[in-house]
């Protein structure tokens, strides 16, 4: 399952997903691995990109991940030592 979202604090939000703090999509489908992210200076730009990604196909999301992280490594592994 692929999850797309916007946050102002990615480290905190990923931790929340990993700990299943909120009952919802990410907890239901065990979305707990960060394989891709983009940084934006302005929240409006991030929200526009989120809408674009959510409107795209699953394959387009997979292609985006594979281009940047072909092994699908968890990019947050070193954040919580």
Secondary structure per residue as TSV (DSSP state, phi and psi in degrees):
chain	resnum	aa	ss	phi	psi
A	1	X	-	360.0	137.5
A	2	X	-	-109.2	133.7
A	3	X	-	-115.8	135.0
A	4	X	-	-123.8	131.4
A	5	X	-	-157.8	171.3
A	6	X	-	-120.5	139.8
A	7	X	-	-150.3	155.6
A	8	X	S	-94.0	-8.1
A	9	X	-	-140.4	87.8
A	10	X	H	-64.5	-38.0
A	11	X	H	-63.2	-44.0
A	12	X	H	-65.4	-43.3
A	13	X	H	-66.5	-41.6
A	14	X	H	-63.6	-42.1
A	15	X	H	-58.7	-43.4
A	16	X	H	-59.7	-41.8
A	17	X	H	-63.9	-44.9
A	18	X	H	-63.9	-34.5
A	19	X	H	-89.6	-3.8
A	20	X	T	53.6	46.7
A	21	X	-	-61.6	-40.0
A	22	X	S	-111.0	135.9
A	23	X	-	-80.0	117.4
A	24	X	S	-178.7	-158.3
A	25	X	H	-53.6	-52.8
A	26	X	H	-66.3	-35.4
A	27	X	H	-72.4	-42.8
A	28	X	H	-59.6	-41.4
A	29	X	T	-101.6	10.8
A	30	X	T	54.7	46.5
A	31	X	-	-80.5	101.9
A	32	X	-	-140.5	18.2
A	33	X	-	-128.2	122.9
A	34	X	-	-89.9	111.8
A	35	X	-	-110.8	-11.1
A	36	X	-	-162.7	142.5
A	37	X	-	-156.7	160.1
A	38	X	-	-128.9	143.9
A	39	X	-	-100.0	140.3
A	40	X	-	-134.7	143.0
A	41	X	S	-76.3	-37.4
A	42	X	S	-112.9	131.4
A	43	X	H	-61.4	-33.5
A	44	X	H	-61.1	-38.5
A	45	X	H	-68.1	-39.4
A	46	X	H	-65.0	-41.9
A	47	X	H	-66.2	-40.6
A	48	X	H	-62.5	-41.7
A	49	X	H	-67.0	-40.1
A	50	X	H	-58.2	-46.1
A	51	X	H	-61.9	-40.3
A	52	X	H	-62.7	-46.1
A	53	X	H	-65.9	-42.9
A	54	X	H	-65.4	-29.4
A	55	X	H	-81.2	-12.8
A	56	X	S	-85.1	174.5
A	57	X	-	-78.4	160.7
A	58	X	H	-59.3	-41.6
A	59	X	H	-63.1	-36.8
A	60	X	H	-65.5	-35.8
A	61	X	H	-67.7	-43.2
A	62	X	H	-60.8	-44.6
A	63	X	H	-60.0	-41.4
A	64	X	H	-61.6	-44.9
A	65	X	H	-64.6	-48.6
A	66	X	H	-61.3	-36.4
A	67	X	H	-64.8	-34.0
A	68	X	H	-100.2	-29.6
A	69	X	-	-144.2	69.5
A	70	X	T	-59.2	-26.2
A	71	X	T	-88.1	-3.0
A	72	X	-	56.6	40.0
A	73	X	-	-67.3	149.3
A	74	X	-	-76.6	109.6
A	75	X	T	-71.9	-10.0
A	76	X	T	-99.3	6.7
A	77	X	G	-53.7	-39.4
A	78	X	G	-89.4	0.8
A	79	X	G	-77.1	-24.6
A	80	X	G	-120.2	38.8
A	81	X	-	-71.7	360.0
